């Protein structure tokens, strides 16, 4: 499958052949994408929510009143959850919200996400992303001419310094190296912009998986 390659000035810079195994999936599976997104969002949760348990509460543990003869319920501690200032019963504790997802499922979900962008006409391949000066205003103007208002840009093995500095303050524009490619950011963006180097790296990555 061929796709035109453009430059940042909008001019055509040739064509690139895309692998059907990576970008040409026609039947997009939403269940795979949902599993990956839920796994990704769960893994990045901090899990630092915490309440005091009964053994951490500083209220006295002395018996409040005698066991019998008061006409009221029997209690032995002010730390019990039914009292004001007592501990919360079964409250949240510090924990890891992450869980495992098979590598094959993750790889397949990424291929479906890439294919969904190409199928929707929202995949763009550029020759390279680099600028002479780290000027946010000029880069925002360039993106405006190209129609990139909410885009994920995969810049290659590394993000060029000036381009990264110029793009980091533009709202709804994310610039990542090849290693940062993920399903959640792909689906969240209106446009997926890949450099030729990024396309080659993605196809090589999946070729190695198939060979293994």
N, C-alpha and C positions, 0 to 999 in steps of 0.2 A: 504494500500500500504506500503510495507516494504522497508526500505533503510538501507544500512550498515552504522554503526557508526565507525569512525576511531579516532585515537589519533593523536597528533601532530607529533609523530614519524612515522606515516604512518601505524601503526598496526591496525588491526580490533578489535573493542571493542564491538561487538554485533550488534544488529539490533534495529531499531526504527519503530514503526507503525505510518504512516502519515495519517492524515484525508483526505479523498477524497474530502470533501466539501471545504477544504482550499487549498490543494496541488494537487488535482486531476482533475481540470477543463481542459478539452481537447480542447474546442473551445475558444481560446484566443481572446478576443475582443480588437483590437487595438484602437478603438475609446474611450474606457474607460481609457486606459492607457494614451492616448494623453490628454484627459480632465484633468486627475489628474496631469500630468507633467506640463501642461500649468498653472493650478491653483497654483501649488507649486512654480514654477518659478516666476509667477506674484506676489505672496505674499511676496517673499523675495527681490523684487526690492526696492531700497531705496526711489525712488521718490523724491529726493532732487534737481532735476534740476530746475533752476529758472532763469528768465530774468527780467530786470527792466520794469515795466509798466510805463505809462505816468505820473502817480501821484508819482512815485518814482524817476524819472529822475531829476538830479540836474540842467539841462539846464534851461534857463530863459523861462518864460511863457509870456513874454512881446510880444506884437504884433510887428512883424518883420519890417513891413513898412505899409504905409497907404493902406487903403482898395482899393482905385480906382486910376487910372491914371498911374500905372506903366507899363501896358502892359503885366504883368505876372499874374500868378495864385494868388488867394487870400489866404493868410495864416495868422494864428494867433498865432503860437507857434513853437519854434525850437524843441520841444519835439516830434513832429510828426514823424512817422516811416520813411517817405520818405527822411528825412534829415540826413546827417552824424552826428553821436552822438545822434540821436533821439532814441526813444524807439522802441522795436520790437513789431509788431502787432501780437496778438494771439500766443505769445510765451509760452513755458512750464512754469508751476507753480508747487509749491510743492504740491504733492498729493499722495494718497495711490493707488497703482496699483492693490491691492488685490480685490478679489470678492468671493462670497460664492459658495460653492460646497456641495451638500447634503451629509450627513454622510453616507447614504447607498451607494452612488456612490463611495465615497472614500474607504469604506470597500470592496466593490466588486472589485474595481481596484487593491487593495492590494492583494486580493486573486488571481486575474488573473496574477499579476506580479509574485507571488510566484509559481503558477502553471506553468508559462512559463519557469521558471528556471529549475523546475523538468523535464518538458517535453523535454527541450533541453539538459538535462544531466549535468547541471551546478549547481545543488544544492548539497551541501556537509554538512553532519551532523558530528560534532566532539563531543567527550565526554566532553571536557572542554578546555578552552584556558587560560593557566596560565604558567608562567615560573619562575624559581627560581631567576634569575638575569635579570635586565633590560638591556640586551645586544642586540643592534640593529643588529650587524653583524651576531650573531648566529641565530637570529630569521629570518633574511633575507635568510640565508642558508637553514633553515627549510622550509620556504615558497618556495624556489627554488626547493627543492626535491619534494615537494607536487604539484608543478606546479601552485602555486597561484601567478601570476604576476600582476593581476588586480582584486582585490577581495574586497567584502564587508563582514565584519565579524560582526555578531550579537552575542555579548558575553554573554548575559544573563541580569539579573536585573541590574548588575553593571559591569563595565570593571575592571578586575583585574589590580592593579596599575602597577606592573612590566611589564605585557604584554602590557598595554596601552603606557607606556613610551618607550618600545622597538619598538613598531610598528609605532609610530607616525611620525618617520622620513623616513619610507620606502615609496617610491613613489607608487601611485596607490593602496595603501592598506588603507582602511577605517575601523575603529573599532568603533562600536556604541553599546550602551545598547539597551535593548528591546524597550524602549520608542522612540528611534531614527529611528526605521524601517520605511522606506518610499519608494514609488514606483520609484522615480527618481534615487536614489542611487542603487536600485536593478537592474534597467535596464541598468544603466551606467557601472556596474561591469560585468566582464566576469564570475566570480564565486561568488555565494552566499553561505557563510559559516555560518551555524547556530549551536549553541551548543544545547545539549539536553534540557537544561533549557529554551533556547529561543523557541524551538519547542513547548514545553509544554505551555509556556506563550502565544504564538500565537494561538494555538488551544483553550486554555481556553478563550482567548479574543473573538474569533468568536463564541464559544459556548454560551457565555453570551449574545451576540448580537442576536443569534437565539432564545434563551430562552425569551428574552425581546420582 
